[in-house]
Amino acid sequence: MAKYVSEKIKMKSVARLAAVQATYMIEFGQISVDEVVKDFINGEVGRYVIEDDVTEYEEKENLVELSNMDTSYFAEVVRGVHKEKEMLEKSLSHYLREGWSFDRFDGTLRALLLCAAYELVHTTDVDATVIVKEYVDLAYAFFDKNEPKMVNALLDQISKAVR
């Protein structure tokens, strides 16, 4: 049986993925926030993802076009993360185990955690468990099992503290 997911929910999920990608691009691409937001909204960047197609005999990658995204939500998250980046990084560091450092994480993981933390603090109309689940799912798309587990534990801690 297929799961029913509303178009509005799918659009927000795509916006979250794009926000992680845009946050990464801003940090490592030396591109302005406004330019990155414009490029994503216009579909010049971030319209496709690579999907692995694994069969018994071969493994290949396919480009899959993403469905529409909630552009205003995307822009709000990206601009909000950029505006509050220093505070979000300090907050995330507070929740890390002793000896761990936020700035030593992989760039994609940092972008994902920044977007998630921003949403947990500022998006009160979406349940915290939904936000945590969405970002854990994104972590599984980018990483093996250790990082998503860490993302889940960290975001769960943060959501309990801020909500």
Secondary structure by P-SEA (a helix, b strand, c coil): cbbbbcaaaaaaaaaaaaaaaaaaaaacccccaaaaaaaaaacccccbbbbbbbcccccbbbbbbbcccaaaaaaaaaaaaaaaaaaaaaaaaaacccccccccccaaaaaaaaaaaaaaaccccccaaaaaaaaaaaaaaccccaaaaaaaaaaaaaaaacc
